[in-house]
Each structure stands twice: as C-alpha cells, then as structure tokens.
Amino acid sequence: MRQTVIFYNPISTSPGKQRLPLSLLAVSAVIADDYDVEFIDGNLIADPAAAIIERARATKAKLLAVTVMPGPQIRQAVPVCKRVKAALPDLTILWGGYFPTQHYEVTLRDGCVDYIIQGQGEAPFRTFVDRLHTGGSLTDIPSLVHRRGDDIIVNDRAPVVSLNKLPWFPYDRLDVNRYVGQSYLGNRVLSHNTSFGCPFACNFCAVVALANRRWIPESAERVANIVEHMHKTWHIDGLEFHDMDFFVQESRTAEFAERVVHFAGDSIRWWGLGRVDTLMSYSDDSWRKMQKSGLKMVFMGAESGSDETLKRMNKGGNSGTAQTLALVERMKHFGIVPELSFVLGNPPDPAADIEATIKFIRKIKTINPATELVLYIYTPVPQEGSILLDEAEKLGFRFPTTLDQWASDEWAKFAMRRDPGTPWFKDQVRSRVRSFESVINAYYPTVTDMRLKGNYRHLLKALSGWRYRLEFYDWPYELKALQRVIHYRRPETTGF
C-alpha cells in the first residue's frame, strides 16, 4: 500500500481567482510516481484545517507539506498548522517558499512547524519524503533547516536541478477545471511556471534569498509542449506565466513564441513578468514573434522615477528611467501593454521619492496611455547588505519576532505593500500615494477591465480631468464614491 503525502496551499487570493498551486505541483511531481499525493487548497475549501485532519487520519499520512508566502497565505497557514499540530502531534509539518526561507528562525521557534526546506525544493524534498517513510537521518539533507535543542541548524543548499530533468506537474491529482479562470486574456485561462529564480539582486525583492541569483529555466520546447497539452486538454485560450522573470533569455522566448504559433495559431493570449532593460535589448524580430504568438501584456518593475533611487535599489544592468520611457513607447508600437510596478516612499526621504515617481508616471502616460500601473509602498525584506533595509532599521523598523505577529492584520497589510505601517511612513504620505492612484486610475482607466464600458470611461475621465491637469490629487472623495458605483478596478499585477 502506497503512503500518502498531503499538500496544503493556504489562501492567496479572492474567491473565484484561484490559480493552480504551482509550487506544490512542482515538488509533488518528484514523488507522485511512488506516493499518493493529495491537495488541500485554502482557496477552495472553507475549513482547510478540518480537511487536513480528516484526510491525515483517513490515510494515516505522516507528512503535511505547506507553501507559505507573507500576506494572506501566512495569515491562514499559521492558525491552520497550529490546529493541525494540536490534533495530530505526530504529523510532520514541513514548510517551504518565500516566507520560511527568509524567516526560518521565527518559523521554527513557534513549534507548529517541524522542518523547512529553503530555495529550490524538488531534490531535497524527495530525499526528505523517502527518509521519513523508510528510515534514515532527516537532519543532514541539503537545504533543510531544523531545530536541535535551542539551536536552529541551517544546512548548505542543495545543488540546483535543471527543470528539464524533472517530471511534469501531476495535473491528474487535482481538478484542473476548478482553476480555469476568465480575464482579459480569455475565457479559459490557466497558469504555469517555466523557471526557478532570478539572476538579479534587487534589494527590495524576496526572490533573492530564495534563489541566490540563480535562474533555472525549462527549455522552449518543453514549455511549448506543456502549453500545447493545456490547450488540447482544457481548451485554454489564455495563459499566465508566473516566473519571476520569463524573459531572461531572448532565444528561449523567441523559440517559444514560434512554437506556440505553430500549434495554436492566434488562439492563445499570454502574459509574463520581465525586466525593462532585458526587453529593451530584444530585437524587433523577437518582438514581432511575441506579438504574433499572442503576448498581450508584460509586467515589469519600473520601481522609481529617480535614477538615484534605482541605483540604491541595486536594480543592476542598464535599468533606468530613460530605458523605461523608451520601452513603453516601443511596446505601444507592437500593441503589447506594459504593466509597470512602482515602489514609492523609499527611505531616506519617502515624500521626495513619491513626488519624483509621480512626475515620472505622468511622463509615461503621455507616451503610452495604455500603460498599466501597480503602485506599492516600500516594504523592507530581509536581505544581507541591503542599503534600503539598513536605512529602514535606522529609522526604527523591525520585523516581527513570532508567527502570530506575522499572521496579524497589521503585518498582513505590511506584506501586501499597500499600507506597511513602517515607522517613517506617515499617514499623510500614504494618503498622497492612494489619492494620486485614485485620480490617475480614473483619468486612465485600466485597459484590461472588460466591465468598464465606453460611457463610463468618458465619465471617469471628465470628472478626474481637472484634478489631473492641475496636479491636485488630495481628497478625491467624488472619485472614490464613483468607484463604489461603477466598480472600476485599480490595476494589479496578474502575477503577484
């Protein structure tokens, strides 16, 4: 009789927007031929703790594997895992993902989590599962973090494994149709992840600690084969690529685009994340191939309207404000929408940083009005050598010291980077960002909002026009009231 391993995906999005649990599919793939794998998804189940306890008892499972990011996931994961551990103290609970990789001491000292795997998890996870079920030491597995008395032991990272050598995700172990969504991309949209990590070291980004600047991609052929399988099996017409950077390698992107056209023609539209400087280096020929293959939007971190701030962020490469302006103009030519995120309110002078970025955003909209904007507020991440984190700590910032604090309402807001509550970020500064956001989203309603019809767009532009022209953003109560009536949405990254 085969042993069962239970995988738990804590809630991460609003009802009806659930996406495939890609990280859990990736690690479960390496054991699916030899173990029974079951998925409990907090996005689909109202009481995941009860479901985990019931299935663990019914199957006599020894292991619960959990993926955890800050924000909504940790808010649910902490109480669920505490409840499960109280009911089933012998069930081993293993965490992986952004949060435990960065905050392993806080995680393990709580007591409801037994082990952590840092970074790329497939190979160490396979070893861990085998030893848990057949015997052998659990403490010398690469990438594992564990307790030894009062000490936290962090093992060296396992060598990275090529994704091309790993099995396909075990789609047959869950109901994929429950994850088929609808968006501007199409009526049947799924998601995939074609690479692990990112080769860059932006010092506000959580991926750096997770991947140590490594980028391990699937080949263009393998990606195209998976997409073709999705197209034929679930009849998708839209696809989101949730890589931290899909576009690192131009030759791979161009080959993938050609392969998609070969088997799908113009029947699939897609979206992915990239970098401004990387995409500016692409040839026009590659851009034409991407356009022909159905690329509709690219999410990129423009981050700031100040070149000095970009240097402090350690953006690397040739990223700069001039590059961003050039790229949004280039993408307008190809009819592909730029989706730009900005991190406003960076120390040491958050107010000045915000004003510089607001002026820069106005330049962008003049060049390419279709550009989508996602506005975040600077939120520190634990990263050794980060100038921004050092300055934040000088201003009084400290991370929580317990899992319960991380799961609180206050720190959930912090993790979502909308209202971080950092000691230097005063309410009037936060209000400045949100008021500007209300005005510009009304003056330039997002092109991806399929519900917003022409008459409403004209009304929004007319009511917000005087504010935008005069650069008067404060107290936009009439626009906020109108938003409640029309329900137009603010742009937000598909991939966050």
C-alpha positions as CSV (number, residue, x, y, z in Angstrom):
1,M,0.0,0.0,0.0
2,R,1.4,3.4,-1.0
3,Q,1.9,6.1,1.6
4,T,0.1,9.4,1.3
5,V,1.6,12.9,1.4
6,I,-0.8,15.8,1.9
7,F,0.0,19.2,0.3
8,Y,-1.6,22.3,1.7
9,N,-1.9,25.6,-0.3
10,P,-3.0,28.4,2.0
11,I,-5.4,31.0,0.7
12,S,-3.7,33.6,-1.5
13,T,-6.4,35.4,-3.5
14,S,-10.1,36.4,-3.5
15,P,-12.8,33.9,-4.3
16,G,-13.1,32.9,-7.9
17,K,-9.5,34.0,-8.7
18,Q,-7.7,30.8,-7.5
19,R,-4.7,29.7,-9.6
20,L,-3.0,26.3,-9.9
21,P,-0.8,25.7,-6.8
22,L,2.3,25.7,-8.9
23,S,4.9,25.4,-6.2
24,L,3.2,22.4,-4.7
25,L,2.7,20.8,-8.1
26,A,6.4,21.2,-8.7
27,V,7.6,19.4,-5.5
28,S,4.8,16.8,-5.6
29,A,5.9,15.9,-9.1
30,V,9.1,14.3,-7.9
31,I,7.2,11.8,-5.6
32,A,3.9,11.3,-7.5
33,D,5.0,8.0,-9.1
34,D,5.7,6.4,-5.7
35,Y,3.4,8.1,-3.3
36,D,-0.3,9.1,-3.2
37,V,-0.4,12.9,-3.2
38,E,-3.5,14.8,-2.0
39,F,-4.0,18.6,-2.3
40,I,-5.9,20.7,0.2
41,D,-6.4,24.2,-1.2
42,G,-7.4,27.0,1.2
43,N,-8.7,29.0,-1.9
44,L,-11.3,26.3,-2.5
45,I,-12.1,24.9,1.0
46,A,-13.6,26.9,3.8
47,D,-12.0,24.9,6.6
48,P,-8.7,23.5,5.4
49,A,-7.6,22.5,8.9
50,A,-10.6,20.2,9.3
51,A,-10.0,18.8,5.8
52,I,-6.3,18.1,6.6
53,I,-7.1,16.4,9.9
54,E,-9.7,14.3,8.3
55,R,-7.6,13.2,5.3
56,A,-4.5,12.6,7.5
57,R,-6.4,10.3,9.8
58,A,-8.1,8.5,6.9
59,T,-4.9,7.9,5.0
60,K,-2.5,7.6,8.0
61,A,-0.4,10.3,6.4
62,K,2.9,11.1,8.0
63,L,3.6,14.4,6.3
64,L,1.9,17.7,5.6
65,A,3.9,19.9,3.1
66,V,2.9,23.6,3.0
67,T,4.0,26.5,0.8
68,V,3.9,29.9,2.5
69,M,4.3,33.5,1.4
70,P,3.8,36.6,3.6
71,G,0.3,38.2,3.5
72,P,-2.9,36.1,3.1
73,Q,-1.0,32.8,3.0
74,I,0.7,33.1,6.3
75,R,-2.5,34.6,7.9
76,Q,-4.2,31.3,7.2
77,A,-1.2,28.9,7.4
78,V,-0.3,29.8,11.0
79,P,-3.7,29.1,12.7
80,V,-4.3,26.1,10.4
81,C,-1.0,24.5,11.2
82,K,-1.4,25.2,14.9
83,R,-4.8,23.5,14.9
84,V,-3.5,20.5,12.9
85,K,-0.5,20.1,15.1
86,A,-2.7,20.2,18.2
87,A,-5.0,17.5,16.8
88,L,-2.2,15.4,15.2
89,P,1.1,16.0,17.1
90,D,2.9,13.1,15.3
91,L,2.1,14.5,11.8
92,T,5.3,16.1,10.5
93,I,4.8,19.6,9.2
94,L,7.2,20.9,6.5
95,W,7.2,24.4,5.2
96,G,8.8,25.8,2.0
97,G,8.5,29.0,0.0
98,Y,9.4,32.7,0.4
99,F,8.5,33.2,4.0
100,P,10.2,30.3,5.7
101,T,13.3,30.6,3.5
102,Q,13.7,34.2,4.8
103,H,12.3,33.9,8.3
104,Y,13.3,30.4,9.3
105,E,14.2,31.2,12.9
106,V,10.8,32.8,13.7
107,T,9.1,29.9,11.9
108,L,10.8,27.0,13.7
109,R,10.8,28.6,17.2
110,D,7.0,28.7,17.1
111,G,6.6,25.0,17.5
112,C,3.9,24.2,15.0
113,V,6.4,23.7,12.1
114,D,8.9,20.9,12.3
115,Y,11.2,21.4,9.3
116,I,11.8,23.9,6.5
117,I,13.3,23.4,3.0
118,Q,14.9,26.6,1.6
119,G,15.2,27.5,-2.1
120,Q,14.6,25.1,-4.9
121,G,12.8,22.2,-3.1
122,E,12.4,19.3,-5.5
123,A,15.5,17.3,-4.9
124,P,15.7,17.8,-1.1
125,F,12.0,17.2,-0.8
126,R,12.3,13.8,-2.5
127,T,15.1,12.8,-0.1
128,F,13.1,14.0,2.9
129,V,9.9,12.1,2.0
130,D,11.8,8.9,1.3
131,R,13.7,9.0,4.6
132,L,10.6,9.9,6.6
133,H,8.8,6.9,5.3
134,T,11.6,4.3,5.0
135,G,14.1,5.5,7.7
136,G,17.3,7.4,7.8
137,S,18.5,10.7,9.1
138,L,16.4,13.8,8.4
139,T,18.9,16.3,9.7
140,D,21.7,16.1,7.1
141,I,19.5,16.7,4.0
142,P,20.8,19.7,1.9
143,S,18.6,22.8,2.1
144,L,16.9,21.6,5.3
145,V,16.5,23.9,8.3
146,H,15.7,22.2,11.6
147,R,15.8,22.6,15.4
148,R,18.5,21.0,17.6
149,G,17.5,21.8,21.1
150,D,17.5,25.6,21.3
151,D,19.6,26.0,18.2
152,I,18.4,26.4,14.6
153,I,20.6,24.4,12.2
154,V,20.7,25.6,8.5
155,N,22.2,23.1,6.1
156,D,24.0,24.1,3.0
157,R,21.8,24.5,-0.1
158,A,21.4,21.5,-2.4
159,P,22.8,21.8,-5.9
160,V,20.2,23.2,-8.3
161,V,18.4,20.8,-10.6
162,S,17.6,21.5,-14.2
163,L,13.8,21.8,-14.7
164,N,14.1,19.8,-17.9
165,K,15.2,16.8,-15.8
166,L,12.1,17.0,-13.5
167,P,8.8,15.3,-14.3
168,W,5.8,17.3,-15.5
169,F,3.4,18.5,-12.8
170,P,0.9,15.8,-11.7
171,Y,-2.2,17.5,-13.1
172,D,-4.2,14.3,-12.8
173,R,-4.0,14.6,-8.9
174,L,-6.3,17.6,-8.8
175,D,-9.3,19.0,-10.6
176,V,-7.7,21.4,-13.0
177,N,-11.0,22.8,-14.2
178,R,-11.5,24.4,-10.8
179,Y,-8.5,26.6,-11.6
180,V,-9.6,27.7,-15.1
181,G,-10.3,31.4,-14.9
182,Q,-11.6,34.3,-17.0
183,S,-9.7,37.5,-17.6
184,Y,-8.7,40.0,-20.4
185,L,-6.6,37.1,-21.7
186,G,-9.5,34.9,-22.5
187,N,-12.4,32.8,-21.2
188,R,-10.4,29.8,-20.2
189,V,-7.1,30.9,-18.6
190,L,-4.6,28.7,-16.7
191,S,-1.2,29.4,-15.3
192,H,2.3,27.8,-15.4
193,N,5.8,28.5,-14.1
194,T,8.6,27.8,-16.6
195,S,11.7,28.7,-14.4
196,F,13.0,28.9,-10.9
197,G,14.6,32.1,-9.5
198,C,16.0,35.2,-11.0
199,P,19.6,36.2,-11.9
200,F,19.4,39.7,-10.4
201,A,19.7,41.1,-6.9
202,C,17.3,43.9,-6.4
203,N,17.5,44.7,-2.7
204,F,13.8,45.1,-2.1
205,C,12.9,41.7,-3.6
206,A,12.2,38.5,-1.7
207,V,13.3,36.2,-4.5
208,V,17.0,36.9,-3.9
209,A,17.1,34.9,-0.7
210,L,15.1,32.2,-2.2
211,A,17.2,31.6,-5.3
212,N,20.6,33.1,-4.6
213,R,20.6,34.8,-8.0
214,R,20.2,31.6,-9.9
215,W,17.8,31.3,-12.9
216,I,16.9,27.7,-14.0
217,P,14.6,27.6,-17.0
218,E,12.6,24.9,-18.8
219,S,13.6,24.7,-22.5
220,A,11.3,26.4,-25.0
221,E,10.4,23.0,-26.4
222,R,9.3,21.7,-23.0
223,V,7.3,24.9,-22.3
224,A,5.6,24.7,-25.6
225,N,4.7,21.0,-25.1
226,I,3.1,21.8,-21.8
227,V,1.1,24.7,-23.2
228,E,0.0,22.5,-26.1
229,H,-1.1,19.9,-23.6
230,M,-3.1,22.5,-21.7
231,H,-4.6,23.8,-24.9
232,K,-5.8,20.4,-26.0
233,T,-6.8,19.0,-22.6
234,W,-8.5,22.0,-21.0
235,H,-9.1,24.1,-24.2
236,I,-7.3,27.2,-22.8
237,D,-7.3,30.4,-24.7
238,G,-5.2,32.4,-22.2
239,L,-2.1,31.7,-20.1
240,E,-0.3,33.4,-17.3
241,F,3.4,32.7,-16.8
242,H,4.3,33.3,-13.1
243,D,8.0,33.1,-13.4
244,M,9.9,35.8,-11.6
245,D,11.4,36.7,-15.0
246,F,10.1,34.8,-18.0
247,F,12.1,36.9,-20.5
248,V,15.7,36.4,-19.2
249,Q,16.9,34.6,-22.4
250,E,15.8,36.1,-25.7
251,S,16.4,33.0,-27.8
252,R,14.2,30.9,-25.5
253,T,11.4,33.4,-25.6
254,A,11.6,33.7,-29.4
255,E,11.6,29.9,-29.9
256,F,8.7,29.5,-27.6
257,A,6.7,32.2,-29.5
258,E,7.4,30.4,-32.8
259,R,6.3,27.0,-31.4
260,V,3.0,28.5,-30.0
261,V,2.1,29.9,-33.4
262,H,2.9,26.5,-34.9
263,F,0.3,24.6,-32.8
264,A,-2.1,27.2,-31.7
265,G,-2.1,30.0,-34.4
266,D,-3.6,33.1,-32.8
267,S,-5.9,31.2,-30.4
268,I,-3.8,31.8,-27.2
269,R,-3.1,35.1,-25.5
270,W,-0.4,35.2,-22.8
271,W,1.2,37.3,-20.1
272,G,4.5,37.2,-18.2
273,L,7.0,39.1,-16.0
274,G,10.2,40.6,-17.3
275,R,12.7,43.4,-16.8
276,V,12.8,46.7,-18.6
277,D,16.5,46.6,-19.7
278,T,16.3,42.9,-20.8
279,L,13.2,43.6,-23.0
280,M,14.8,46.7,-24.5
281,S,17.7,44.6,-25.6
282,Y,15.4,42.3,-27.6
283,S,15.4,42.6,-31.4
284,D,12.4,43.8,-33.3
285,D,12.2,40.4,-34.9
286,S,11.7,38.8,-31.4
287,W,9.1,41.4,-30.6
288,R,7.2,40.6,-33.7
289,K,7.3,36.9,-32.9
290,M,6.0,37.6,-29.4
291,Q,3.2,39.8,-30.8
292,K,2.2,37.1,-33.3
293,S,2.2,34.4,-30.6
294,G,-0.4,36.3,-28.6
295,L,1.6,38.2,-26.0
296,K,-0.7,40.8,-24.7
297,M,0.9,42.3,-21.6
298,V,4.3,42.2,-19.7
299,F,4.6,43.0,-16.0
300,M,7.8,44.8,-15.2
301,G,9.3,46.6,-12.2
302,A,9.9,50.2,-13.2
303,E,10.1,50.8,-9.4
304,S,11.0,54.5,-9.3
305,G,11.1,57.8,-11.2
306,S,14.6,58.5,-9.8
307,D,17.8,57.1,-11.3
308,E,19.5,57.6,-7.9
309,T,16.8,55.5,-6.2
310,L,17.2,52.8,-8.8
311,K,20.9,52.6,-8.0
312,R,20.1,52.3,-4.3
313,M,17.7,49.5,-5.1
314,N,20.5,47.7,-6.9
315,K,18.5,47.2,-10.0
316,G,21.6,46.3,-11.9
317,G,22.0,46.1,-15.7
318,N,21.1,49.2,-17.6
319,S,17.8,49.8,-15.9
320,G,17.0,53.4,-15.6
321,T,14.2,55.9,-16.2
322,A,15.2,56.6,-19.8
323,Q,15.1,52.9,-20.6
324,T,11.5,52.7,-19.1
325,L,10.3,55.6,-21.3
326,A,11.9,54.0,-24.4
327,L,10.3,50.6,-23.7
328,V,6.7,51.9,-23.1
329,E,7.0,53.7,-26.5
330,R,8.4,50.6,-28.2
331,M,5.6,48.4,-26.7
332,K,3.0,50.8,-28.0
333,H,4.3,50.2,-31.5
334,F,3.8,46.4,-31.1
335,G,0.4,46.7,-29.3
336,I,1.6,45.0,-26.2
337,V,0.6,46.6,-22.9
338,P,3.3,47.5,-20.4
339,E,2.3,46.8,-16.8
340,L,4.6,48.7,-14.6
341,S,5.0,48.4,-10.8
342,F,6.4,51.2,-8.7
343,V,7.8,51.1,-5.2
344,L,7.0,54.5,-3.7
345,G,8.2,56.0,-0.4
346,N,11.7,54.7,-0.3
347,P,14.0,55.9,2.6
348,P,15.7,58.1,3.5
349,D,13.2,60.7,2.2
350,P,9.9,59.0,1.3
351,A,8.0,62.1,0.5
352,A,10.5,63.3,-2.1
353,D,10.7,59.8,-3.6
354,I,7.0,59.8,-4.1
355,E,6.9,63.2,-5.8
356,A,9.7,62.2,-8.2
357,T,7.9,59.0,-9.1
358,I,4.5,60.7,-9.6
359,K,6.1,63.1,-12.1
360,F,7.7,60.2,-13.9
361,I,4.5,58.3,-14.1
362,R,2.8,61.3,-15.8
363,K,5.6,61.2,-18.4
364,I,4.9,57.5,-19.1
365,K,1.2,58.1,-19.5
366,T,1.9,60.9,-22.0
367,I,4.0,58.5,-24.1
368,N,1.8,55.4,-23.8
369,P,-1.6,56.0,-22.1
370,A,-2.4,52.2,-22.2
371,T,0.4,51.6,-19.6
372,E,-1.0,49.8,-16.5
373,L,0.3,51.0,-13.1
374,V,0.7,49.0,-9.9
375,L,1.7,51.2,-7.0
376,Y,3.3,49.7,-4.0
377,I,4.7,51.3,-0.9
378,Y,8.3,50.4,0.1
379,T,8.3,47.4,2.4
380,P,11.7,46.1,3.7
381,V,12.7,42.5,3.0
382,P,15.5,40.6,4.9
383,Q,18.5,40.8,2.6
384,E,22.1,40.9,3.7
385,G,23.8,44.1,2.6
386,S,20.6,45.9,1.6
387,I,21.1,49.7,1.8
388,L,17.4,50.2,2.0
389,L,16.9,47.8,4.8
390,D,19.8,49.3,6.8
391,E,18.2,52.8,6.4
392,A,14.8,51.4,7.4
393,E,16.3,49.9,10.6
394,K,18.0,53.2,11.4
395,L,14.5,54.8,11.2
396,G,13.1,52.2,13.7
397,F,11.9,49.3,11.6
398,R,11.9,45.8,13.0
399,F,10.4,42.5,11.7
400,P,8.0,40.6,13.9
401,T,9.5,38.0,16.2
402,T,6.7,35.5,16.3
403,L,4.5,33.7,13.8
404,D,1.4,35.1,15.5
405,Q,2.6,38.6,14.8
406,W,3.3,37.8,11.2
407,A,-0.3,36.4,10.9
408,S,-1.8,39.6,12.4
409,D,-3.9,42.1,10.4
410,E,-1.1,44.7,10.8
411,W,1.6,42.6,9.2
412,A,-0.7,41.2,6.6
413,K,-1.1,44.8,5.3
414,F,2.6,45.2,5.5
415,A,3.2,42.1,3.3
416,M,0.8,43.3,0.7
417,R,2.8,46.5,0.3
418,R,-0.3,48.7,0.3
419,D,-0.2,50.1,3.8
420,P,3.0,48.8,5.5
421,G,2.8,50.9,8.7
422,T,6.6,51.4,8.8
423,P,7.7,54.0,11.4
424,W,8.8,56.7,9.0
425,F,5.8,56.3,6.6
426,K,3.3,58.8,8.0
427,D,-0.4,58.6,7.1
428,Q,-0.4,61.8,5.1
429,V,2.4,60.3,2.9
430,R,0.4,57.1,2.4
431,S,-2.7,59.2,1.6
432,R,-0.7,61.0,-1.1
433,V,0.0,57.8,-2.9
434,R,-3.5,56.5,-2.7
435,S,-5.1,59.8,-3.7
436,F,-2.8,60.0,-6.8
437,E,-3.7,56.4,-7.5
438,S,-7.4,57.3,-7.4
439,V,-7.0,60.2,-9.8
440,I,-4.8,58.5,-12.4
441,N,-6.9,55.3,-12.4
442,A,-9.9,57.4,-13.2
443,Y,-8.2,59.6,-15.8
444,Y,-6.6,56.5,-17.4
445,P,-8.9,53.5,-16.6
446,T,-7.1,50.2,-17.0
447,V,-7.5,48.8,-20.5
448,T,-7.9,45.3,-19.1
449,D,-11.1,46.0,-17.2
450,M,-13.6,44.3,-19.5
451,R,-16.6,45.5,-17.4
452,L,-15.9,49.2,-17.9
453,K,-17.8,50.4,-21.0
454,G,-17.1,53.4,-23.1
455,N,-19.6,55.8,-21.5
456,Y,-18.2,55.1,-18.0
457,R,-14.7,55.6,-19.3
458,H,-15.6,59.1,-20.6
459,L,-17.4,60.0,-17.4
460,L,-14.4,59.0,-15.3
461,K,-12.0,61.0,-17.5
462,A,-14.2,64.0,-17.4
463,L,-14.6,64.0,-13.6
464,S,-10.9,63.4,-12.9
465,G,-9.6,65.7,-15.7
466,W,-9.4,68.9,-13.7
467,R,-7.5,67.2,-10.9
468,Y,-5.1,65.6,-13.3
469,R,-4.4,68.7,-15.2
470,L,-3.8,70.8,-12.1
471,E,-1.9,68.0,-10.3
472,F,-4.3,68.3,-7.4
473,Y,-4.8,64.8,-6.0
474,D,-5.8,65.4,-2.4
475,W,-9.2,64.3,-1.1
476,P,-10.6,62.7,-4.3
477,Y,-13.8,61.8,-2.5
478,E,-16.0,62.1,-5.6
479,L,-13.8,59.6,-7.5
480,K,-13.9,57.1,-4.6
481,A,-17.7,57.4,-4.4
482,L,-17.9,56.9,-8.2
483,Q,-15.7,53.8,-7.9
484,R,-18.2,52.3,-5.5
485,V,-21.0,52.9,-8.0
486,I,-19.2,51.9,-11.2
487,H,-16.9,49.3,-9.6
488,Y,-14.0,50.0,-11.9
489,R,-10.9,48.4,-10.5
490,R,-7.4,49.6,-9.9
491,P,-4.7,47.7,-12.0
492,E,-3.0,45.0,-10.1
493,T,-0.4,42.5,-11.3
494,T,-1.8,39.2,-12.5
495,G,1.2,37.5,-11.1
496,F,1.5,38.9,-7.6
